[in-house]
């Protein structure tokens, strides 16, 4: 997929999720584009995971090379966990029966307490003051505020994650 093909394929789903859950469609599409390489990544193709959503490690799991699939659990929308190296060689990512379930899971994840604080603080269409400059600005559109909020809340470890999402949207 090219970026344009990806957007064409998933824009209606992103808008539907925005209406259902309040997550900006621009953020959903930008994260999908970035996290899945326009839908071309192995995780997107084989695991239907467009957002890099990881399985959760069970309490007490060991990072000593003897890690097994039983050390992780997936959300109820996921059908399995898939090992791929991200930050660590033992990372496991959720696998979905369909990409649509990945989009649904993404919305549910961003509504939880870790990220959900942005739903009422950065409403679609607004301009907001953010605590850290993004491209030298502290007054930014809602999507840039969301991008910074996702980064500071721990969605991704990449230092320039907020900037990348903002550039994709713009």
C-alpha positions as CSV (number, residue, x, y, z in Angstrom):
1,X,0.0,0.0,0.0
2,X,1.0,3.6,-0.5
3,X,0.0,6.2,2.1
4,X,-2.8,7.3,-0.2
5,X,-4.1,3.8,-0.7
6,X,-4.0,3.1,3.1
7,X,-6.0,6.3,3.8
8,X,-8.5,5.4,1.1
9,X,-8.9,1.9,2.6
10,X,-9.3,2.9,6.2
11,X,-10.6,6.5,6.4
12,X,-14.2,5.4,6.8
13,X,-13.3,3.1,9.7
14,X,-11.3,5.9,11.3
15,X,-14.2,8.4,11.0
16,X,-16.6,5.8,12.3
17,X,-14.4,5.2,15.4
18,X,-14.1,8.9,15.9
19,X,-17.9,9.2,16.0
20,X,-18.2,6.2,18.4
21,X,-15.2,7.0,20.7
22,X,-14.0,10.5,20.2
23,X,-10.5,9.6,19.0
24,X,-9.6,12.0,16.1
25,X,-9.6,10.2,12.8
26,X,-6.5,12.0,11.8
27,X,-4.6,10.5,14.8
28,X,-6.0,7.0,14.1
29,X,-4.9,7.2,10.4
30,X,-1.5,8.8,11.2
31,X,-0.7,6.1,13.8
32,X,-1.9,3.4,11.5
33,X,0.3,4.7,8.7
34,X,3.4,5.1,11.0
35,X,3.0,2.0,13.0
36,X,2.2,-0.3,10.1
37,X,4.3,1.2,7.3
38,X,1.2,2.0,5.4
39,X,-0.2,-1.4,6.2
40,X,2.8,-3.2,4.7
41,X,4.6,-4.3,7.9
42,X,4.8,-7.9,8.9
43,X,2.7,-7.2,12.0
44,X,0.0,-5.6,9.9
45,X,0.0,-8.3,7.1
46,X,0.3,-11.4,9.3
47,X,-1.2,-10.1,12.6
48,X,-3.7,-7.6,11.4
49,X,-2.2,-5.2,14.0
50,X,-2.0,-1.7,12.5
51,X,-1.0,0.1,15.7
52,X,1.8,-1.8,17.2
53,X,-0.3,-2.8,20.2
54,X,1.6,-5.1,22.5
55,X,0.4,-8.0,24.5
56,X,0.8,-7.4,28.3
57,X,3.4,-9.2,30.2
58,X,2.1,-11.2,33.1
59,X,3.4,-10.2,36.6
60,X,6.7,-11.8,37.4
61,X,7.8,-12.8,33.9
62,X,11.5,-13.2,33.5
63,X,13.5,-11.4,30.8
64,X,16.2,-14.0,30.9
65,X,15.8,-15.7,27.6
66,X,13.4,-18.3,28.9
67,X,10.3,-16.3,28.0
68,X,7.4,-18.1,26.5
69,X,4.0,-17.1,25.1
70,X,2.5,-18.0,28.5
71,X,4.3,-15.0,30.0
72,X,2.0,-12.7,28.0
73,X,-1.7,-12.1,27.7
74,X,-3.7,-10.3,25.0
75,X,-6.9,-8.2,25.1
76,X,-10.1,-10.0,24.5
77,X,-10.3,-8.7,20.9
78,X,-7.0,-10.3,20.1
79,X,-6.7,-14.0,19.1
80,X,-3.0,-14.4,19.9
81,X,0.3,-12.8,20.6
82,X,3.1,-12.6,18.0
83,X,6.8,-12.3,18.9
84,X,8.7,-9.5,17.2
85,X,11.6,-7.4,18.3
86,X,10.7,-3.8,19.0
87,X,12.3,-2.4,22.2
88,X,13.3,-5.9,23.3
89,X,13.7,-9.3,21.6
90,X,10.9,-10.7,23.8
91,X,8.2,-8.2,22.8
92,X,4.9,-9.8,21.9
93,X,2.2,-8.0,19.9
94,X,-1.5,-8.6,19.7
95,X,-2.8,-10.5,16.7
96,X,-6.4,-9.9,15.5
97,X,-8.7,-11.9,13.3
98,X,-9.2,-8.8,11.1
99,X,-7.7,-5.3,10.7
100,X,-11.1,-3.9,11.7
101,X,-10.6,-5.5,15.2
102,X,-7.2,-3.7,15.3
103,X,-9.0,-0.4,14.7
104,X,-11.5,-1.2,17.4
105,X,-8.8,-2.2,19.9
106,X,-6.9,1.0,19.1
107,X,-10.0,3.1,20.0
108,X,-10.6,1.2,23.2
109,X,-6.9,1.6,24.2
110,X,-6.9,5.3,23.7
111,X,-10.1,5.7,25.8
112,X,-8.5,4.0,28.8
113,X,-7.1,6.0,31.7
114,X,-3.5,6.2,30.4
115,X,-4.6,8.1,27.2
116,X,-8.2,8.9,27.8
117,X,-7.5,12.2,29.5
118,X,-7.0,13.8,26.0
119,X,-10.6,13.1,25.0
120,X,-12.0,16.1,26.8
121,X,-8.9,18.2,26.9
122,X,-8.2,18.2,23.1
123,X,-11.4,18.2,21.2
124,X,-11.4,17.9,17.4
125,X,-11.1,21.3,15.7
126,X,-9.6,23.2,18.6
127,X,-6.2,24.9,19.2
128,X,-4.5,24.2,22.5
129,X,-1.6,25.2,24.6
130,X,0.7,22.3,25.2
131,X,3.4,21.9,28.0
132,X,6.3,21.2,25.6
133,X,7.1,22.9,22.4
134,X,6.3,21.0,19.2
135,X,8.2,22.4,16.2
136,X,8.9,25.5,18.3
137,X,5.2,26.1,19.1
138,X,3.2,25.8,22.3
139,X,-0.1,26.8,20.6
140,X,-1.0,23.8,18.3
141,X,-4.0,22.2,16.6
142,X,-5.8,19.4,18.4
143,X,-4.0,16.7,16.4
144,X,-0.6,18.0,17.4
145,X,-1.7,18.1,21.1
146,X,-2.9,14.5,20.8
147,X,0.4,13.5,19.2
148,X,2.3,15.0,22.1
149,X,-0.1,13.5,24.6
150,X,0.4,10.1,23.1
151,X,4.1,10.4,23.3
152,X,4.3,11.7,26.8
153,X,1.8,9.1,28.0
154,X,4.1,6.4,26.8
155,X,2.4,5.1,23.6
156,X,5.8,4.9,21.8
157,X,9.5,5.1,22.8
158,X,10.7,6.9,19.6
159,X,11.9,10.4,20.7
160,X,10.3,12.1,17.7
161,X,7.0,10.2,17.7
162,X,4.8,13.3,18.2
163,X,6.6,15.2,15.4
164,X,6.3,12.2,13.1
165,X,2.5,11.9,13.7
166,X,2.1,15.6,13.2
167,X,4.0,15.6,9.9
168,X,2.0,12.7,8.6
169,X,-1.2,14.5,9.3
170,X,-0.1,17.8,7.9
